[in-house]
Amino acid sequence: MPATRALPTEEAVELIQLTRTLAAKELAPRVADAEADEAFPRDVFRTLGRSGLLGLPFAEEDGGADQPYEVYLQVLEEVAAVWSSVAVGISVHALSCFPLARFGTEEQRRRWLPDMLGGELLGAYCLSEPHAGSDPAAMLTRAVLDGDHYVLNGTKAWTTHGGYADFYTVMARTSDDRAHGISCFLIPAGTPGLSADPPERKMGLTGSATATMRLENVRVPVERRIGQEGQGLKIALASLDCGRLGISAVATGLAQGALDHAVRYARERETFGKPIIEHQGLAFVLADMSAAIESARASALSAARLKDLGLPFTREASIAKLVATDNAMKVTTDAVQVLGGYGYTRDFPVERYMREAKVMQIFEGTNQIQRMIISRALDRDEGGVLTVLGKE
C-alpha cells in the first residue's frame, strides 16, 4: 500500500498525486522490460521534466518549482517504489544542477538553469575517479588555464547517465593544493575530447546507464567554471549532502515497493488452509520490514526539514543515507524470503529490488564513509541548534 504522507501544502498533495499517476501510467508498464533489456529510458526524463518533476527543489526564477526538500524527497520515494533506475536518475540530475544553482553567478543561472530544470537537458555528475572514489581530494583529472579557456584531461568513473547526458558537472584539479585545488566546470555533451566508454555491466539498476567518462584536451570557456577557482571540493561536499538525501529517499521508496509486493503475495498465498500473512512467523517479518521503512523515512524527512530551515544537516544526511540504504538491503532480502522460491525468480520483481538495493549502500559515499562522517561530527561535539518551526 502507498505510504501515508503528512504534506505541508495542498500543492504538495497534488504533486504526490501527479507522481503516482505518472508512475502507474508511464513507468510501471515499462520497468520490467527496460531493466531486463538494460535499456536507458531517456524519453521518461523528458516526460518527468515537462511535468515539472525534475526541478522541484530549485527556485522558480531559475526554472524550478521552489518546493521544499521535504516534498521533493517524497516525490522521489513514489518514483522509486515503481522504478528505482528512474528515481536515481532524478536524484543525479538534481545533483548535477545543484552546483550551478547554489554557486553560479546570476548570469550563469539565468542562462543555463531553465533548460536544465525543464527536462529537455539531462545532467551527469563527474566526481569519482578510478583511484579517487571515497577520497575525492585525491583526484587526478586536471584543468589547466590557457587564455580564456581551461583544458581538461583525465578520467571520471561511475558516471550515471554517462554517454546519454546533455551536460556534465565535472570536478577537476586546478592546483596541487589538496583542499583548495579543485574547481567545478559545466561541460556540454558533444564538446570535442569528451567521450564515454561503453556502459558498465551492473548487478542492478540496469536501466540506468553508468559509464566512465574520458576527457582528452577538452577546452572549456572560463565562463563555464562554476564558483571560484579552488572552490570545487567545497561545492562537491555540499552537493553530496543533498545527493545523500536523494538516495535515502530512493532507498526508502525501493524498500516500500518490495514490502508492497511481499504483502500482496502474503495475502494471496495460502498454506495450511490460510493466507501466509496470518502465520505469525511471517507476519512478524513483514512488521519488521514496515518498521524499518518508517524509520528510514523519518530519518530522511528529519534531515530534509533541517535543510529547508537553512540549518546544518551534513551529519543528519549521512544518518539518513546509512539508515535508509542498510534498511533497504534488509527489507528487500526479506521480501525475497517471503516469496520463497518464487522470490528467487525473475517472474516477480523482488529479486530485482534486492539487486538494486545493494548499490545504494555504495554510491554517494559508501556506508563506511557515512559512519566516518557521523563519528567525526560526534567527536567535534558541536552544540545543537534550536529553532522555532515556521518562524523567520
Helices and strands as residue ranges (DSSP letters): H 10-22, I 23-27, H 28-37, H 42-50, G 60-62, H 69-80, H 84-103, H 106-117, E 123-126, G 136-138, E 142-146, E 149-160, E 167-173, E 182-188, E 194-196, E 210-221, G 222-224, E 225-226, H 232-268, E 270-271, E 274-275, G 276-278, H 280-308, H 314-339, G 340-344, H 350-360, H 367-380
